[in-house]
Amino acid sequence: MTRSSSAFPLVLLAIGAWCVIVAWCVLPTQLFVQPQGEATARRSVLLSGVLGAAASQPAVAAEFPGLGKQKGPFEITKDDIVIVGDKGAKDAKEAIEKVMALQADAEGALAALEKDPQADVTKIIHPFSISELRLATNTINNLMDDQSAAGTQRLQRLMMQAKYQFNDDIPFPLSKKGEVQPRGAARLSRIEEALKDYVKNSKMLLEFVNAQ
């Protein structure tokens, strides 16, 4: 009985300390934190104001200190080209010659198909023509400054895409028995369109590299 009586004040002391700690932690939060609904509403108003101000500003082209506005790859013309590499170097000359040769192949195939839609032009599909084109155009890209290279890289991608297209469509279709079939009108149209796109972009690339 004596042991229980002596422990009772300690229990009361512990309960009192716990109440003080809880009040200390909870009370400041209730006093200083805004109600959730009010805080959310205020954030929404501020966000709408910021977005409205941003939307009212006109879009401007990228501009860098000392360089002025930079043109995108679709805006580059031969007048914008700046060549920083050695166009007279052996690898550069070979790259330009390779682009010219592949362009001549495409022009020859296009001329043959215009005369005869069933002409056999498979000779322009060289085993390594895709890799040769990639290597040659990469060399040309490396001759350019950054802005000019953006323009030549765009032409490179378009040429690669067109070459993949006509390389796939130029071979004559085969029947289920493996017999060669004539080209259909849709297939011929795809080939001619790809060849025309290739020649157009190849000529522009050569204009760029010969701009200086």
C-alpha positions in Angstrom: 0.0 0.0 0.0 2.8 2.4 0.9 4.5 1.6 -2.5 1.3 2.6 -4.4 0.8 5.9 -2.6 4.4 7.0 -3.2 4.1 6.3 -6.9 0.9 8.3 -7.5 2.6 11.8 -7.5 5.0 10.5 -10.1 2.2 9.4 -12.3 0.5 12.9 -12.0 3.8 14.6 -12.8 4.3 12.4 -16.0 0.8 13.2 -17.2 1.3 16.9 -16.7 4.6 16.9 -18.6 3.0 15.1 -21.5 0.2 17.6 -21.7 2.7 20.5 -21.8 4.6 18.9 -24.6 1.5 18.3 -26.7 0.3 21.8 -26.2 3.7 23.2 -27.2 3.8 21.3 -30.5 0.2 21.8 -31.6 -0.6 25.3 -30.5 2.0 27.1 -32.7 0.8 25.2 -35.7 -2.8 26.2 -35.2 -1.8 29.8 -34.5 0.5 30.4 -37.5 -0.6 28.0 -40.3 -3.3 29.3 -42.7 -6.4 27.3 -43.1 -5.9 24.9 -46.0 -8.7 26.3 -48.1 -7.4 29.8 -47.8 -3.8 28.8 -48.6 -4.9 26.8 -51.7 -7.1 29.7 -53.0 -4.2 32.1 -52.6 -1.8 29.9 -54.5 -4.3 29.5 -57.3 -4.7 33.3 -57.7 -1.0 33.8 -57.7 -0.4 31.0 -60.2 -3.1 32.3 -62.6 -1.5 35.8 -62.4 1.9 34.4 -63.3 0.6 32.3 -66.2 -1.4 35.2 -67.5 1.6 37.5 -67.5 3.7 34.9 -69.3 1.0 34.3 -71.9 0.8 38.0 -72.7 4.5 38.2 -73.6 5.3 37.6 -77.3 7.5 34.7 -78.3 11.0 35.8 -79.4 13.8 34.0 -81.2 16.8 32.7 -79.2 19.3 35.4 -78.7 22.8 35.1 -77.2 25.1 37.9 -75.9 27.4 39.1 -78.7 25.8 36.7 -81.3 22.4 38.2 -81.9 19.4 36.1 -82.9 20.3 32.6 -83.9 18.4 31.0 -86.8 16.9 27.6 -86.6 17.8 24.7 -89.0 14.8 25.4 -91.2 15.8 29.1 -91.6 19.4 28.6 -92.7 20.3 29.7 -96.2 23.5 29.6 -98.1 24.1 33.2 -97.1 24.2 32.2 -93.5 26.8 29.5 -93.9 30.1 29.9 -92.1 32.8 27.3 -92.8 35.3 26.9 -90.1 37.0 23.7 -91.2 39.4 23.1 -94.1 37.3 22.5 -97.2 40.5 21.8 -99.1 41.5 18.9 -96.9 41.6 15.4 -98.5 38.7 14.0 -96.5 36.6 17.0 -97.2 37.2 16.9 -100.9 36.4 13.1 -100.9 33.2 13.7 -99.0 32.0 16.4 -101.4 32.8 14.1 -104.4 30.9 11.3 -102.8 27.8 13.4 -102.3 28.0 14.5 -105.9 28.4 10.9 -107.1 25.4 9.7 -105.1 23.4 12.6 -106.4 24.3 11.8 -110.0 23.1 8.2 -109.4 19.7 9.4 -108.1 19.4 11.9 -111.0 20.2 9.1 -113.5 17.6 6.7 -111.9 14.9 9.4 -112.0 15.6 10.2 -115.6 15.4 6.5 -116.5 12.1 6.0 -114.7 10.6 9.1 -116.4 11.4 7.4 -119.8 10.3 3.9 -118.7 8.4 3.3 -115.5 9.6 -0.3 -115.5 13.3 0.6 -116.0 15.8 -1.5 -113.9 17.6 1.1 -111.8 18.7 -1.3 -109.0 22.3 -0.5 -109.9 22.1 2.7 -107.7 21.6 0.5 -104.6 25.2 0.0 -103.6 26.0 -2.4 -100.6 27.4 0.4 -98.5 25.7 3.5 -100.1 23.9 4.4 -96.9 27.1 4.3 -94.7 29.0 6.2 -97.4 26.4 8.9 -97.5 26.4 9.1 -93.7 30.2 9.4 -93.5 30.4 12.0 -96.3 27.7 14.2 -94.8 29.2 13.9 -91.4 32.4 15.2 -92.8 30.6 18.2 -94.3 28.8 18.9 -91.1 32.1 19.1 -89.3 33.3 21.8 -91.6 30.5 24.1 -90.4 30.1 26.4 -87.4 27.3 25.4 -85.0 24.5 27.4 -86.6 25.5 26.2 -90.2 25.8 22.6 -89.0 22.2 22.7 -87.8 21.2 23.4 -91.4 23.4 20.8 -93.0 22.4 18.1 -90.4 18.7 18.7 -91.3 19.6 18.1 -95.0 21.5 15.0 -94.0 18.5 13.6 -92.2 16.2 14.3 -95.2 18.7 12.7 -97.6 19.1 9.6 -95.5 15.3 9.2 -95.1 14.8 9.6 -98.9 17.6 7.1 -99.7 16.2 4.5 -97.3 12.8 5.0 -99.1 13.9 4.5 -102.6 16.4 1.7 -101.7 13.4 -0.2 -100.3 11.1 0.5 -103.2 13.4 0.3 -106.3 13.7 -3.5 -106.4 10.9 -5.1 -108.4 8.2 -6.8 -106.3 8.0 -10.6 -106.3 5.1 -12.9 -106.5 4.5 -15.6 -103.9 6.3 -18.0 -106.3 9.3 -15.6 -106.5 8.5 -14.3 -109.9 9.4 -10.7 -110.7 6.4 -8.5 -111.1 6.1 -5.1 -112.7 6.0 -2.0 -110.6 2.6 -0.6 -109.6 1.7 3.0 -109.9 1.9 3.6 -106.1 5.3 2.0 -105.9 6.6 4.1 -108.8 5.2 7.3 -107.3 7.0 6.6 -104.0 10.3 6.0 -105.8 10.1 9.1 -107.9 9.1 11.3 -104.9 11.9 9.9 -102.8 14.4 10.5 -105.6 13.2 14.0 -106.2 13.5 14.8 -102.5 17.0 13.3 -102.3 18.2 15.3 -105.3 16.7 18.6 -104.1 18.3 18.3 -100.6 21.6 17.1 -102.0 21.8 20.1 -104.3 21.1 22.4 -101.3 23.8 20.7 -99.3 26.3 21.2 -102.0 25.3 24.9 -102.3 25.9 25.2 -98.6 29.4 23.7 -98.7 30.3 25.8 -101.8 28.9 29.0 -100.3 32.5 30.1 -99.3 
